[in-house]
């Protein structure tokens, strides 16, 4: 059996007809195997930055509204 980077491959020669001509086609099947688990990204530390960003956006929107009422 053939392999590509350690992954087994299945090869089969098939004859198909294309525009009235017989054509040899190779069908290659690669088997998906789980090599390793990817590390998780992000984490609990992002929540604080999201909340701080939302607070700054709300504050930036509230300041012009407050100044408009003072006049």
CHARMM-style PDB file with segment names, atoms N, HN, CA, C and O in Angstrom:
ATOM      1  N   UNK     1       0.853  -1.183   0.000  1.00  0.00      PROA
ATOM      2  CA  UNK     1       0.000   0.000   0.000  1.00  0.00      PROA
ATOM      3  C   UNK     1       0.894   1.241   0.000  1.00  0.00      PROA
ATOM      4  O   UNK     1       1.892   1.287   0.720  1.00  0.00      PROA
ATOM      5  N   UNK     2       0.548   2.219  -0.785  1.00  0.00      PROA
ATOM      6  HN  UNK     2      -0.262   2.181  -1.370  1.00  0.00      PROA
ATOM      7  CA  UNK     2       1.305   3.463  -0.866  1.00  0.00      PROA
ATOM      8  C   UNK     2       0.993   4.346   0.339  1.00  0.00      PROA
ATOM      9  O   UNK     2      -0.055   4.203   0.968  1.00  0.00      PROA
ATOM     10  N   UNK     3       1.911   5.260   0.655  1.00  0.00      PROA
ATOM     11  HN  UNK     3       2.763   5.376   0.143  1.00  0.00      PROA
ATOM     12  CA  UNK     3       1.672   6.185   1.762  1.00  0.00      PROA
ATOM     13  C   UNK     3       2.267   7.542   1.424  1.00  0.00      PROA
ATOM     14  O   UNK     3       3.201   7.647   0.629  1.00  0.00      PROA
ATOM     15  N   UNK     4       1.721   8.556   2.028  1.00  0.00      PROA
ATOM     16  HN  UNK     4       0.962   8.471   2.674  1.00  0.00      PROA
ATOM     17  CA  UNK     4       2.194   9.931   1.863  1.00  0.00      PROA
ATOM     18  C   UNK     4       2.382  10.504   3.251  1.00  0.00      PROA
ATOM     19  O   UNK     4       1.407  10.697   3.977  1.00  0.00      PROA
ATOM     20  N   UNK     5       3.629  10.781   3.636  1.00  0.00      PROA
ATOM     21  HN  UNK     5       4.421  10.624   3.046  1.00  0.00      PROA
ATOM     22  CA  UNK     5       3.962  11.269   4.973  1.00  0.00      PROA
ATOM     23  C   UNK     5       3.405  10.350   6.051  1.00  0.00      PROA
ATOM     24  O   UNK     5       2.948  10.822   7.093  1.00  0.00      PROA
ATOM     25  N   UNK     6       3.438   9.061   5.815  1.00  0.00      PROA
ATOM     26  HN  UNK     6       3.809   8.678   4.969  1.00  0.00      PROA
ATOM     27  CA  UNK     6       2.957   8.099   6.796  1.00  0.00      PROA
ATOM     28  C   UNK     6       1.471   7.831   6.743  1.00  0.00      PROA
ATOM     29  O   UNK     6       0.983   6.951   7.451  1.00  0.00      PROA
ATOM     30  N   UNK     7       0.728   8.575   5.913  1.00  0.00      PROA
ATOM     31  HN  UNK     7       1.125   9.290   5.338  1.00  0.00      PROA
ATOM     32  CA  UNK     7      -0.712   8.374   5.774  1.00  0.00      PROA
ATOM     33  C   UNK     7      -0.962   7.378   4.648  1.00  0.00      PROA
ATOM     34  O   UNK     7      -0.515   7.596   3.522  1.00  0.00      PROA
ATOM     35  N   UNK     8      -1.675   6.285   4.939  1.00  0.00      PROA
ATOM     36  HN  UNK     8      -2.038   6.108   5.854  1.00  0.00      PROA
ATOM     37  CA  UNK     8      -1.894   5.289   3.881  1.00  0.00      PROA
ATOM     38  C   UNK     8      -2.789   5.819   2.767  1.00  0.00      PROA
ATOM     39  O   UNK     8      -3.750   6.549   3.011  1.00  0.00      PROA
ATOM     40  N   UNK     9      -2.445   5.431   1.527  1.00  0.00      PROA
ATOM     41  HN  UNK     9      -1.665   4.838   1.329  1.00  0.00      PROA
ATOM     42  CA  UNK     9      -3.214   5.825   0.354  1.00  0.00      PROA
ATOM     43  C   UNK     9      -3.697   4.573  -0.360  1.00  0.00      PROA
ATOM     44  O   UNK     9      -3.011   3.551  -0.375  1.00  0.00      PROA
ATOM     45  N   UNK    10      -4.870   4.659  -0.946  1.00  0.00      PROA
ATOM     46  HN  UNK    10      -5.428   5.489  -0.934  1.00  0.00      PROA
ATOM     47  CA  UNK    10      -5.405   3.582  -1.760  1.00  0.00      PROA
ATOM     48  C   UNK    10      -5.475   4.084  -3.196  1.00  0.00      PROA
ATOM     49  O   UNK    10      -6.061   5.135  -3.456  1.00  0.00      PROA
ATOM     50  N   UNK    11      -4.875   3.334  -4.143  1.00  0.00      PROA
ATOM     51  HN  UNK    11      -4.398   2.480  -3.932  1.00  0.00      PROA
ATOM     52  CA  UNK    11      -4.855   3.736  -5.548  1.00  0.00      PROA
ATOM     53  C   UNK    11      -5.606   2.712  -6.388  1.00  0.00      PROA
ATOM     54  O   UNK    11      -5.481   1.506  -6.176  1.00  0.00      PROA
ATOM     55  N   UNK    12      -6.377   3.200  -7.330  1.00  0.00      PROA
ATOM     56  HN  UNK    12      -6.479   4.180  -7.502  1.00  0.00      PROA
ATOM     57  CA  UNK    12      -7.127   2.316  -8.217  1.00  0.00      PROA
ATOM     58  C   UNK    12      -7.183   2.942  -9.602  1.00  0.00      PROA
ATOM     59  O   UNK    12      -7.507   4.120  -9.752  1.00  0.00      PROA
ATOM     60  N   UNK    13      -6.859   2.135 -10.617  1.00  0.00      PROA
ATOM     61  HN  UNK    13      -6.596   1.178 -10.495  1.00  0.00      PROA
ATOM     62  CA  UNK    13      -6.900   2.615 -11.992  1.00  0.00      PROA
ATOM     63  C   UNK    13      -8.288   2.329 -12.559  1.00  0.00      PROA
ATOM     64  O   UNK    13      -8.770   1.197 -12.508  1.00  0.00      PROA
ATOM     65  N   UNK    14      -8.926   3.371 -13.102  1.00  0.00      PROA
ATOM     66  HN  UNK    14      -8.535   4.290 -13.143  1.00  0.00      PROA
ATOM     67  CA  UNK    14     -10.277   3.268 -13.645  1.00  0.00      PROA
ATOM     68  C   UNK    14     -10.251   3.802 -15.072  1.00  0.00      PROA
ATOM     69  O   UNK    14      -9.606   4.812 -15.350  1.00  0.00      PROA
ATOM     70  N   UNK    15     -10.952   3.125 -15.971  1.00  0.00      PROA
ATOM     71  HN  UNK    15     -11.476   2.304 -15.745  1.00  0.00      PROA
ATOM     72  CA  UNK    15     -11.052   3.591 -17.348  1.00  0.00      PROA
ATOM     73  C   UNK    15     -12.406   4.260 -17.540  1.00  0.00      PROA
ATOM     74  O   UNK    15     -13.448   3.651 -17.299  1.00  0.00      PROA
ATOM     75  N   UNK    16     -12.385   5.523 -17.976  1.00  0.00      PROA
ATOM     76  HN  UNK    16     -11.539   6.018 -18.172  1.00  0.00      PROA
ATOM     77  CA  UNK    16     -13.607   6.284 -18.218  1.00  0.00      PROA
ATOM     78  C   UNK    16     -13.660   6.703 -19.677  1.00  0.00      PROA
ATOM     79  O   UNK    16     -12.635   6.783 -20.355  1.00  0.00      PROA
ATOM     80  N   UNK    17     -14.870   6.968 -20.149  1.00  0.00      PROA
ATOM     81  HN  UNK    17     -15.703   6.903 -19.599  1.00  0.00      PROA
ATOM     82  CA  UNK    17     -15.049   7.435 -21.521  1.00  0.00      PROA
ATOM     83  C   UNK    17     -15.346   8.928 -21.492  1.00  0.00      PROA
ATOM     84  O   UNK    17     -16.305   9.377 -20.865  1.00  0.00      PROA
ATOM     85  N   UNK    18     -14.491   9.693 -22.192  1.00  0.00      PROA
ATOM     86  HN  UNK    18     -13.712   9.328 -22.701  1.00  0.00      PROA
ATOM     87  CA  UNK    18     -14.639  11.146 -22.269  1.00  0.00      PROA
ATOM     88  C   UNK    18     -14.616  11.517 -23.735  1.00  0.00      PROA
ATOM     89  O   UNK    18     -13.623  11.275 -24.422  1.00  0.00      PROA
ATOM     90  N   UNK    19     -15.711  12.109 -24.228  1.00  0.00      PROA
ATOM     91  HN  UNK    19     -16.518  12.305 -23.670  1.00  0.00      PROA
ATOM     92  CA  UNK    19     -15.817  12.510 -25.634  1.00  0.00      PROA
ATOM     93  C   UNK    19     -15.480  11.350 -26.582  1.00  0.00      PROA
ATOM     94  O   UNK    19     -14.706  11.513 -27.525  1.00  0.00      PROA
ATOM     95  N   UNK    20     -16.061  10.204 -26.323  1.00  0.00      PROA
ATOM     96  HN  UNK    20     -16.690  10.072 -25.557  1.00  0.00      PROA
ATOM     97  CA  UNK    20     -15.882   8.992 -27.127  1.00  0.00      PROA
ATOM     98  C   UNK    20     -14.447   8.470 -27.133  1.00  0.00      PROA
ATOM     99  O   UNK    20     -14.067   7.728 -28.038  1.00  0.00      PROA
ATOM    100  N   UNK    21     -13.657   8.842 -26.149  1.00  0.00      PROA
ATOM    101  HN  UNK    21     -13.966   9.444 -25.413  1.00  0.00      PROA
ATOM    102  CA  UNK    21     -12.299   8.333 -26.012  1.00  0.00      PROA
ATOM    103  C   UNK    21     -12.167   7.699 -24.629  1.00  0.00      PROA
ATOM    104  O   UNK    21     -12.653   8.245 -23.638  1.00  0.00      PROA
ATOM    105  N   UNK    22     -11.511   6.548 -24.570  1.00  0.00      PROA
ATOM    106  HN  UNK    22     -11.116   6.104 -25.375  1.00  0.00      PROA
ATOM    107  CA  UNK    22     -11.276   5.921 -23.281  1.00  0.00      PROA
ATOM    108  C   UNK    22     -10.047   6.545 -22.634  1.00  0.00      PROA
ATOM    109  O   UNK    22      -8.989   6.657 -23.252  1.00  0.00      PROA
ATOM    110  N   UNK    23     -10.207   6.944 -21.391  1.00  0.00      PROA
ATOM    111  HN  UNK    23     -11.067   6.853 -20.888  1.00  0.00      PROA
ATOM    112  CA  UNK    23      -9.148   7.626 -20.655  1.00  0.00      PROA
ATOM    113  C   UNK    23      -8.902   6.858 -19.362  1.00  0.00      PROA
ATOM    114  O   UNK    23      -9.849   6.492 -18.666  1.00  0.00      PROA
ATOM    115  N   UNK    24      -7.634   6.613 -19.039  1.00  0.00      PROA
ATOM    116  HN  UNK    24      -6.865   6.910 -19.604  1.00  0.00      PROA
ATOM    117  CA  UNK    24      -7.285   5.982 -17.772  1.00  0.00      PROA
ATOM    118  C   UNK    24      -7.202   7.052 -16.689  1.00  0.00      PROA
ATOM    119  O   UNK    24      -6.520   8.064 -16.843  1.00  0.00      PROA
ATOM    120  N   UNK    25      -7.903   6.807 -15.605  1.00  0.00      PROA
ATOM    121  HN  UNK    25      -8.458   5.985 -15.480  1.00  0.00      PROA
ATOM    122  CA  UNK    25      -7.944   7.753 -14.492  1.00  0.00      PROA
ATOM    123  C   UNK    25      -7.521   7.010 -13.233  1.00  0.00      PROA
ATOM    124  O   UNK    25      -7.962   5.887 -12.985  1.00  0.00      PROA
ATOM    125  N   UNK    26      -6.678   7.633 -12.454  1.00  0.00      PROA
ATOM    126  HN  UNK    26      -6.320   8.545 -12.654  1.00  0.00      PROA
ATOM    127  CA  UNK    26      -6.279   7.050 -11.174  1.00  0.00      PROA
ATOM    128  C   UNK    26      -7.103   7.690 -10.070  1.00  0.00      PROA
ATOM    129  O   UNK    26      -7.125   8.912  -9.923  1.00  0.00      PROA
ATOM    130  N   UNK    27      -7.771   6.863  -9.307  1.00  0.00      PROA
ATOM    131  HN  UNK    27      -7.753   5.871  -9.427  1.00  0.00      PROA
ATOM    132  CA  UNK    27      -8.507   7.346  -8.132  1.00  0.00      PROA
ATOM    133  C   UNK    27      -7.643   7.079  -6.908  1.00  0.00      PROA
ATOM    134  O   UNK    27      -7.276   5.939  -6.626  1.00  0.00      PROA
ATOM    135  N   UNK    28      -7.330   8.136  -6.195  1.00  0.00      PROA
ATOM    136  HN  UNK    28      -7.629   9.063  -6.424  1.00  0.00      PROA
ATOM    137  CA  UNK    28      -6.490   8.027  -5.003  1.00  0.00      PROA
ATOM    138  C   UNK    28      -7.327   8.416  -3.798  1.00  0.00      PROA
ATOM    139  O   UNK    28      -7.918   9.496  -3.760  1.00  0.00      PROA
ATOM    140  N   UNK    29      -7.372   7.536  -2.824  1.00  0.00      PROA
ATOM    141  HN  UNK    29      -6.892   6.659  -2.855  1.00  0.00      PROA
ATOM    142  CA  UNK    29      -8.120   7.794  -1.599  1.00  0.00      PROA
ATOM    143  C   UNK    29      -7.133   7.940  -0.455  1.00  0.00      PROA
ATOM    144  O   UNK    29      -6.344   7.031  -0.197  1.00  0.00      PROA
ATOM    145  N   UNK    30      -7.168   9.068   0.229  1.00  0.00      PROA
ATOM    146  HN  UNK    30      -7.809   9.806   0.020  1.00  0.00      PROA
ATOM    147  CA  UNK    30      -6.319   9.297   1.394  1.00  0.00      PROA
ATOM    148  C   UNK    30      -7.174   9.132   2.638  1.00  0.00      PROA
ATOM    149  O   UNK    30      -8.276   9.675   2.720  1.00  0.00      PROA
ATOM    150  N   UNK    31      -6.673   8.397   3.585  1.00  0.00      PROA
ATOM    151  HN  UNK    31      -5.778   7.956   3.519  1.00  0.00      PROA
ATOM    152  CA  UNK    31      -7.404   8.155   4.818  1.00  0.00      PROA
ATOM    153  C   UNK    31      -7.014   9.212   5.840  1.00  0.00      PROA
ATOM    154  O   UNK    31      -5.832   9.422   6.110  1.00  0.00      PROA
ATOM    155  N   UNK    32      -8.008   9.870   6.400  1.00  0.00      PROA
ATOM    156  HN  UNK    32      -8.969   9.700   6.181  1.00  0.00      PROA
ATOM    157  CA  UNK    32      -7.774  10.919   7.375  1.00  0.00      PROA
ATOM    158  C   UNK    32      -7.520  10.287   8.732  1.00  0.00      PROA
ATOM    159  O   UNK    32      -8.347   9.530   9.241  1.00  0.00      PROA
ATOM    160  N   UNK    33      -6.388  10.599   9.306  1.00  0.00      PROA
ATOM    161  HN  UNK    33      -5.717  11.214   8.892  1.00  0.00      PROA
ATOM    162  CA  UNK    33      -6.089  10.082  10.636  1.00  0.00      PROA
ATOM    163  C   UNK    33      -5.732  11.240  11.549  1.00  0.00      PROA
ATOM    164  O   UNK    33      -5.092  12.207  11.135  1.00  0.00      PROA
ATOM    165  N   UNK    34      -6.152  11.126  12.785  1.00  0.00      PROA
ATOM    166  HN  UNK    34      -6.672  10.341  13.122  1.00  0.00      PROA
ATOM    167  CA  UNK    34      -5.882  12.189  13.750  1.00  0.00      PROA
ATOM    168  C   UNK    34      -4.434  12.073  14.191  1.00  0.00      PROA
ATOM    169  O   UNK    34      -4.045  11.094  14.829  1.00  0.00      PROA
ATOM    170  N   UNK    35      -3.642  13.070  13.849  1.00  0.00      PROA
ATOM    171  HN  UNK    35      -3.957  13.865  13.330  1.00  0.00      PROA
ATOM    172  CA  UNK    35      -2.235  13.043  14.184  1.00  0.00      PROA
ATOM    173  C   UNK    35      -1.957  13.544  15.585  1.00  0.00      PROA
ATOM    174  O   UNK    35      -1.220  12.909  16.340  1.00  0.00      PROA
ATOM    175  N   UNK    36      -2.537  14.670  15.938  1.00  0.00      PROA
ATOM    176  HN  UNK    36      -3.136  15.186  15.325  1.00  0.00      PROA
ATOM    177  CA  UNK    36      -2.320  15.241  17.255  1.00  0.00      PROA
ATOM    178  C   UNK    36      -3.439  16.234  17.543  1.00  0.00      PROA
ATOM    179  O   UNK    36      -4.175  16.629  16.639  1.00  0.00      PROA
ATOM    180  N   UNK    37      -3.562  16.630  18.787  1.00  0.00      PROA
ATOM    181  HN  UNK    37      -2.965  16.309  19.521  1.00  0.00      PROA
ATOM    182  CA  UNK    37      -4.598  17.580  19.188  1.00  0.00      PROA
ATOM    183  C   UNK    37      -4.026  18.990  19.146  1.00  0.00      PROA
ATOM    184  O   UNK    37      -2.942  19.243  19.672  1.00  0.00      PROA
ATOM    185  N   UNK    38      -4.755  19.900  18.523  1.00  0.00      PROA
ATOM    186  HN  UNK    38      -5.635  19.694  18.096  1.00  0.00      PROA
ATOM    187  CA  UNK    38      -4.299  21.284  18.442  1.00  0.00      PROA
ATOM    188  C   UNK    38      -4.494  21.975  19.785  1.00  0.00      PROA
ATOM    189  O   UNK    38      -5.457  21.678  20.493  1.00  0.00      PROA
ATOM    190  N   UNK    39      -3.604  22.885  20.149  1.00  0.00      PROA
ATOM    191  HN  UNK    39      -2.822  23.126  19.574  1.00  0.00      PROA
ATOM    192  CA  UNK    39      -3.763  23.588  21.424  1.00  0.00      PROA
ATOM    193  C   UNK    39      -4.917  24.585  21.352  1.00  0.00      PROA
ATOM    194  O   UNK    39      -5.231  25.124  20.291  1.00  0.00      PROA
ATOM    195  N   UNK    40      -5.526  24.810  22.485  1.00  0.00      PROA
ATOM    196  HN  UNK    40      -5.271  24.371  23.347  1.00  0.00      PROA
ATOM    197  CA  UNK    40      -6.608  25.795  22.523  1.00  0.00      PROA
ATOM    198  C   UNK    40      -6.009  27.189  22.541  1.00  0.00      PROA
ATOM    199  O   UNK    40      -4.908  27.396  23.051  1.00  0.00      PROA
ATOM    200  N   UNK    41      -6.734  28.137  21.986  1.00  0.00      PROA
ATOM    201  HN  UNK    41      -7.628  27.968  21.571  1.00  0.00      PROA
ATOM    202  CA  UNK    41      -6.249  29.517  21.952  1.00  0.00      PROA
ATOM    203  C   UNK    41      -7.225  30.390  22.714  1.00  0.00      PROA
ATOM    204  O   UNK    41      -8.321  29.956  23.067  1.00  0.00      PROA
ATOM    205  N   UNK    42      -6.825  31.601  22.958  1.00  0.00      PROA
ATOM    206  HN  UNK    42      -5.934  31.954  22.671  1.00  0.00      PROA
ATOM    207  CA  UNK    42      -7.690  32.502  23.713  1.00  0.00      PROA
ATOM    208  C   UNK    42      -7.477  32.259  25.193  1.00  0.00      PROA
ATOM    209  O   UNK    42      -6.353  32.345  25.687  1.00  0.00      PROA
ATOM    210  N   UNK    43      -8.521  31.964  25.880  1.00  0.00      PROA
ATOM    211  HN  UNK    43      -9.434  31.894  25.479  1.00  0.00      PROA
ATOM    212  CA  UNK    43      -8.425  31.677  27.303  1.00  0.00      PROA
ATOM    213  C   UNK    43      -9.270  32.638  28.112  1.00  0.00      PROA
ATOM    214  O   UNK    43      -9.917  33.529  27.560  1.00  0.00      PROA
ATOM    215  N   UNK    44      -9.262  32.455  29.421  1.00  0.00      PROA
ATOM    216  HN  UNK    44      -8.736  31.731  29.869  1.00  0.00      PROA
ATOM    217  CA  UNK    44     -10.105  33.292  30.275  1.00  0.00      PROA
ATOM    218  C   UNK    44      -9.619  34.737  30.379  1.00  0.00      PROA
ATOM    219  O   UNK    44     -10.374  35.600  30.826  1.00  0.00      PROA
ATOM    220  N   UNK    45      -8.388  35.020  29.982  1.00  0.00      PROA
ATOM    221  HN  UNK    45      -7.775  34.318  29.619  1.00  0.00      PROA
ATOM    222  CA  UNK    45      -7.860  36.375  30.096  1.00  0.00      PROA
ATOM    223  C   UNK    45      -8.471  37.363  29.116  1.00  0.00      PROA
ATOM    224  O   UNK    45      -8.334  38.571  29.311  1.00  0.00      PROA
ATOM    225  N   UNK    46      -9.133  36.897  28.081  1.00  0.00      PROA
ATOM    226  HN  UNK    46      -9.244  35.916  27.923  1.00  0.00      PROA
ATOM    227  CA  UNK    46      -9.701  37.794  27.074  1.00  0.00      PROA
ATOM    228  C   UNK    46     -10.960  38.497  27.562  1.00  0.00      PROA
ATOM    229  O   UNK    46     -11.261  39.597  27.100  1.00  0.00      PROA
ATOM    230  N   UNK    47     -11.688  37.902  28.465  1.00  0.00      PROA
ATOM    231  HN  UNK    47     -11.443  37.008  28.840  1.00  0.00      PROA
ATOM    232  CA  UNK    47     -12.965  38.465  28.922  1.00  0.00      PROA
ATOM    233  C   UNK    47     -12.781  39.850  29.524  1.00  0.00      PROA
ATOM    234  O   UNK    47     -13.581  40.749  29.266  1.00  0.00      PROA
ATOM    235  N   UNK    48     -11.749  40.025  30.313  1.00  0.00      PROA
ATOM    236  HN  UNK    48     -11.099  39.294  30.522  1.00  0.00      PROA
ATOM    237  CA  UNK    48     -11.503  41.325  30.941  1.00  0.00      PROA
ATOM    238  C   UNK    48     -11.267  42.407  29.889  1.00  0.00      PROA
ATOM    239  O   UNK    48     -11.756  43.527  30.036  1.00  0.00      PROA
ATOM    240  N   UNK    49     -10.526  42.084  28.830  1.00  0.00      PROA
ATOM    241  HN  UNK    49     -10.129  41.174  28.710  1.00  0.00      PROA
ATOM    242  CA  UNK    49     -10.274  43.057  27.773  1.00  0.00      PROA
ATOM    243  C   UNK    49     -11.552  43.385  26.994  1.00  0.00      PROA
ATOM    244  O   UNK    49     -11.762  44.534  26.607  1.00  0.00      PROA
ATOM    245  N   UNK    50     -12.399  42.386  26.766  1.00  0.00      PROA
ATOM    246  HN  UNK    50     -12.228  41.453  27.080  1.00  0.00      PROA
ATOM    247  CA  UNK    50     -13.678  42.635  26.090  1.00  0.00      PROA
ATOM    248  C   UNK    50     -14.549  43.572  26.913  1.00  0.00      PROA
ATOM    249  O   UNK    50     -15.121  44.520  26.374  1.00  0.00      PROA
ATOM    250  N   UNK    51     -14.654  43.319  28.202  1.00  0.00      PROA
ATOM    251  HN  UNK    51     -14.190  42.549  28.639  1.00  0.00      PROA
ATOM    252  CA  UNK    51     -15.480  44.161  29.067  1.00  0.00      PROA
ATOM    253  C   UNK    51     -14.925  45.579  29.155  1.00  0.00      PROA
ATOM    254  O   UNK    51     -15.688  46.545  29.136  1.00  0.00      PROA
ATOM    255  N   UNK    52     -13.617  45.710  29.252  1.00  0.00      PROA
ATOM    256  HN  UNK    52     -12.997  44.925  29.268  1.00  0.00      PROA
ATOM    257  CA  UNK    52     -13.010  47.045  29.308  1.00  0.00      PROA
ATOM    258  C   UNK    52     -13.242  47.795  27.992  1.00  0.00      PROA
ATOM    259  O   UNK    52     -13.495  49.000  28.010  1.00  0.00      PROA
ATOM    260  N   UNK    53     -13.160  47.104  26.862  1.00  0.00      PROA
ATOM    261  HN  UNK    53     -12.954  46.126  26.848  1.00  0.00      PROA
ATOM    262  CA  UNK    53     -13.413  47.743  25.568  1.00  0.00      PROA
ATOM    263  C   UNK    53     -14.849  48.199  25.433  1.00  0.00      PROA
ATOM    264  O   UNK    53     -15.107  49.295  24.934  1.00  0.00      PROA
ATOM    265  N   UNK    54     -15.789  47.376  25.871  1.00  0.00      PROA
ATOM    266  HN  UNK    54     -15.579  46.486  26.276  1.00  0.00      PROA
ATOM    267  CA  UNK    54     -17.207  47.766  25.823  1.00  0.00      PROA
ATOM    268  C   UNK    54     -17.463  48.969  26.712  1.00  0.00      PROA
ATOM    269  O   UNK    54     -18.203  49.877  26.335  1.00  0.00      PROA
ATOM    270  N   UNK    55     -16.847  48.979  27.909  1.00  0.00      PROA
ATOM    271  HN  UNK    55     -16.246  48.241  28.215  1.00  0.00      PROA
ATOM    272  CA  UNK    55     -17.020  50.117  28.815  1.00  0.00      PROA
ATOM    273  C   UNK    55     -16.474  51.397  28.198  1.00  0.00      PROA
ATOM    274  O   UNK    55     -17.093  52.453  28.328  1.00  0.00      PROA
ATOM    275  N   UNK    56     -15.332  51.325  27.530  1.00  0.00      PROA
ATOM    276  HN  UNK    56     -14.829  50.467  27.424  1.00  0.00      PROA
ATOM    277  CA  UNK    56     -14.763  52.517  26.888  1.00  0.00      PROA
ATOM    278  C   UNK    56     -15.645  53.013  25.750  1.00  0.00      PROA
ATOM    279  O   UNK    56     -15.792  54.221  25.567  1.00  0.00      PROA
ATOM    280  N   UNK    57     -16.226  52.110  24.994  1.00  0.00      PROA
ATOM    281  HN  UNK    57     -16.106  51.129  25.143  1.00  0.00      PROA
ATOM    282  CA  UNK    57     -17.113  52.509  23.900  1.00  0.00      PROA
ATOM    283  C   UNK    57     -18.356  53.196  24.448  1.00  0.00      PROA
ATOM    284  O   UNK    57     -18.787  54.222  23.921  1.00  0.00      PROA
ATOM    285  N   UNK    58     -18.933  52.631  25.506  1.00  0.00      PROA
ATOM    286  HN  UNK    58     -18.584  51.797  25.934  1.00  0.00      PROA
ATOM    287  CA  UNK    58     -20.120  53.254  26.115  1.00  0.00      PROA
ATOM    288  C   UNK    58     -19.780  54.619  26.711  1.00  0.00      PROA
ATOM    289  O   UNK    58     -20.562  55.563  26.596  1.00  0.00      PROA
ATOM    290  N   UNK    59     -18.625  54.719  27.339  1.00  0.00      PROA
ATOM    291  HN  UNK    59     -17.990  53.952  27.432  1.00  0.00      PROA
ATOM    292  CA  UNK    59     -18.195  55.999  27.913  1.00  0.00      PROA
ATOM    293  C   UNK    59     -17.975  57.033  26.816  1.00  0.00      PROA
ATOM    294  O   UNK    59     -18.351  58.194  26.977  1.00  0.00      PROA
ATOM    295  N   UNK    60     -17.375  56.628  25.711  1.00  0.00      PROA
ATOM    296  HN  UNK    60     -17.069  55.685  25.580  1.00  0.00      PROA
ATOM    297  CA  UNK    60     -17.136  57.545  24.606  1.00  0.00      PROA
ATOM    298  C   UNK    60     -18.458  58.024  24.002  1.00  0.00      PROA
ATOM    299  O   UNK    60     -18.528  59.149  23.508  1.00  0.00      PROA
ATOM    300  N   UNK    61     -19.487  57.210  24.028  1.00  0.00      PROA
ATOM    301  HN  UNK    61     -19.429  56.295  24.429  1.00  0.00      PROA
ATOM    302  CA  UNK    61     -20.800  57.623  23.529  1.00  0.00      PROA
ATOM    303  C   UNK    61     -21.556  58.486  24.515  1.00  0.00      PROA
ATOM    304  O   UNK    61     -22.360  59.327  24.114  1.00  0.00      PROA
ATOM    305  N   UNK    62     -21.307  58.288  25.813  1.00  0.00      PROA
ATOM    306  HN  UNK    62     -20.654  57.605  26.138  1.00  0.00      PROA
ATOM    307  CA  UNK    62     -22.029  59.043  26.843  1.00  0.00      PROA
ATOM    308  C   UNK    62     -21.490  60.453  27.016  1.00  0.00      PROA
ATOM    309  O   UNK    62     -22.251  61.362  27.346  1.00  0.00      PROA
ATOM    310  N   UNK    63     -20.209  60.655  26.803  1.00  0.00      PROA
ATOM    311  HN  UNK    63     -19.590  59.917  26.535  1.00  0.00      PROA
ATOM    312  CA  UNK    63     -19.609  61.982  27.008  1.00  0.00      PROA
ATOM    313  C   UNK    63     -20.203  63.017  26.056  1.00  0.00      PROA
ATOM    314  O   UNK    63     -20.569  64.093  26.531  1.00  0.00      PROA
ATOM    315  N   UNK    64     -20.325  62.780  24.764  1.00  0.00      PROA
ATOM    316  HN  UNK    64     -20.027  61.906  24.379  1.00  0.00      PROA
ATOM    317  CA  UNK    64     -20.927  63.797  23.891  1.00  0.00      PROA
ATOM    318  C   UNK    64     -22.398  64.064  24.238  1.00  0.00      PROA
ATOM    319  O   UNK    64     -22.866  65.194  24.089  1.00  0.00      PROA
ATOM    320  N   UNK    65     -23.118  63.064  24.688  1.00  0.00      PROA
ATOM    321  HN  UNK    65     -22.739  62.147  24.809  1.00  0.00      PROA
ATOM    322  CA  UNK    65     -24.524  63.269  25.060  1.00  0.00      PROA
ATOM    323  C   UNK    65     -24.625  64.173  26.281  1.00  0.00      PROA
ATOM    324  O   UNK    65     -25.511  65.024  26.359  1.00  0.00      PROA
ATOM    325  N   UNK    66     -23.717  63.988  27.233  1.00  0.00      PROA
ATOM    326  HN  UNK    66     -22.997  63.297  27.170  1.00  0.00      PROA
ATOM    327  CA  UNK    66     -23.749  64.799  28.457  1.00  0.00      PROA
ATOM    328  C   UNK    66     -23.386  66.256  28.139  1.00  0.00      PROA
ATOM    329  O   UNK    66     -24.007  67.174  28.675  1.00  0.00      PROA
ATOM    330  N   UNK    67     -22.396  66.472  27.280  1.00  0.00      PROA
ATOM    331  HN  UNK    67     -21.892  65.726  26.845  1.00  0.00      PROA
ATOM    332  CA  UNK    67     -21.991  67.828  26.930  1.00  0.00      PROA
ATOM    333  C   UNK    67     -23.098  68.538  26.162  1.00  0.00      PROA
ATOM    334  O   UNK    67     -23.250  69.754  26.274  1.00  0.00      PROA
ATOM    335  N   UNK    68     -23.866  67.791  25.390  1.00  0.00      PROA
ATOM    336  HN  UNK    68     -23.742  66.803  25.299  1.00  0.00      PROA
ATOM    337  CA  UNK    68     -24.944  68.393  24.613  1.00  0.00      PROA
ATOM    338  C   UNK    68     -26.042  68.908  25.543  1.00  0.00      PROA
ATOM    339  O   UNK    68     -26.646  69.943  25.260  1.00  0.00      PROA
ATOM    340  N   UNK    69     -26.309  68.216  26.635  1.00  0.00      PROA
ATOM    341  HN  UNK    69     -25.818  67.376  26.865  1.00  0.00      PROA
ATOM    342  CA  UNK    69     -27.351  68.633  27.572  1.00  0.00      PROA
ATOM    343  C   UNK    69     -26.923  69.849  28.415  1.00  0.00      PROA
ATOM    344  O   UNK    69     -27.779  70.605  28.874  1.00  0.00      PROA
ATOM    345  N   UNK    70     -25.619  70.043  28.623  1.00  0.00      PROA
ATOM    346  HN  UNK    70     -24.923  69.429  28.251  1.00  0.00      PROA
ATOM    347  CA  UNK    70     -25.151  71.151  29.460  1.00  0.00      PROA
ATOM    348  C   UNK    70     -25.390  72.496  28.817  1.00  0.00      PROA
ATOM    349  O   UNK    70     -25.524  73.490  29.531  1.00  0.00      PROA
ATOM    350  N   UNK    71     -25.450  72.575  27.516  1.00  0.00      PROA
ATOM    351  HN  UNK    71     -25.341  71.768  26.935  1.00  0.00      PROA
ATOM    352  CA  UNK    71     -25.622  73.874  26.843  1.00  0.00      PROA
ATOM    353  C   UNK    71     -27.034  74.298  26.783  1.00  0.00      PROA
ATOM    354  OT1 UNK    71     -27.336  75.365  26.249  1.00  0.00      PROA
TER     355      UNK     71
END
